[in-house]
Structures are given as C-alpha cells and as structure tokens.
C-alpha cells in the first residue's frame, strides 16, 4: 500500500482505495472526535507518521470540500 500526502491544499489528506483520509495533528482534531453523546461521533480512525487520519465519510462537509 502506497501513501501519498497531498501538499497543495490547506487540509492535507491521503487517498487509500479511492477514499480520502484527512490528516490532523493532536491539537487540530475536530470536536466530533471526542464526542460520545453525538450521533456523528468519529469511531474509526488510525495514526500514520504522527497524524491522525479520519475518513471523509465521518467529517462534516466544511472540512472535506474539494
């Protein structure tokens, strides 16, 4: 599996199997990441090279705009 981190956008992402995974540092995590009461809480994520990667399907549209 080959990872390529984009460099041309404000919000960096990695594309894996045609799914965009947006990168966040620990201080940049969205509010949904820590929410246990919300229906839109983020439950699936992984770490790679110091970044927390979250699938575009779990993020609001304001973060994933093309």
C-alpha positions as CSV (number, residue, x, y, z in Angstrom):
1,X,0.0,0.0,0.0
2,X,1.4,3.4,-1.0
3,X,0.6,6.6,0.8
4,X,0.9,10.0,-0.8
5,X,0.2,13.0,1.4
6,X,-1.1,15.9,-0.7
7,X,0.7,19.2,-0.4
8,X,-1.4,21.5,-2.5
9,X,-4.4,22.0,-0.1
10,X,-4.9,23.7,3.2
11,X,-6.3,20.4,4.7
12,X,-3.9,17.6,3.8
13,X,-5.2,14.1,3.0
14,X,-4.2,10.6,1.9
15,X,-6.1,8.6,-0.7
16,X,-6.4,4.9,0.0
17,X,-8.6,2.8,-2.3
18,X,-10.3,5.9,-3.6
19,X,-11.3,7.1,-0.1
20,X,-9.8,10.3,1.2
21,X,-8.4,10.2,4.8
22,X,-7.9,13.7,6.1
23,X,-4.9,14.3,8.4
24,X,-5.0,16.0,11.8
25,X,-2.4,16.6,14.4
26,X,-3.4,16.2,18.1
27,X,-4.2,19.8,18.5
28,X,-6.3,20.0,15.3
29,X,-8.7,17.2,15.9
30,X,-12.4,18.0,15.2
31,X,-14.9,18.2,18.0
32,X,-16.7,15.1,16.8
33,X,-13.6,13.0,17.6
34,X,-14.0,13.3,21.4
35,X,-17.8,13.4,21.5
36,X,-19.5,10.4,23.0
37,X,-23.0,11.9,23.1
38,X,-23.3,12.8,19.4
39,X,-24.7,10.5,16.7
40,X,-21.9,11.8,14.4
41,X,-19.0,10.9,16.7
42,X,-15.9,9.5,15.0
43,X,-15.3,5.9,15.8
44,X,-12.9,4.8,13.1
45,X,-9.5,6.4,12.7
46,X,-5.8,5.4,12.5
47,X,-2.4,7.0,13.1
48,X,0.3,7.3,10.5
49,X,3.6,9.2,10.8
50,X,2.4,11.5,13.6
51,X,-1.0,12.3,12.0
52,X,-4.5,11.0,13.0
53,X,-6.3,10.1,9.8
54,X,-10.1,10.2,9.6
55,X,-12.2,9.0,6.6
56,X,-14.0,11.7,4.7
57,X,-17.3,9.9,5.5
58,X,-17.0,10.8,9.2
59,X,-16.3,14.5,8.7
60,X,-18.6,17.4,8.0
61,X,-18.7,18.9,4.5
62,X,-16.9,22.1,5.6
63,X,-13.7,20.0,6.2
64,X,-13.9,17.9,3.0
65,X,-14.7,20.5,0.4
66,X,-12.9,19.9,-2.9
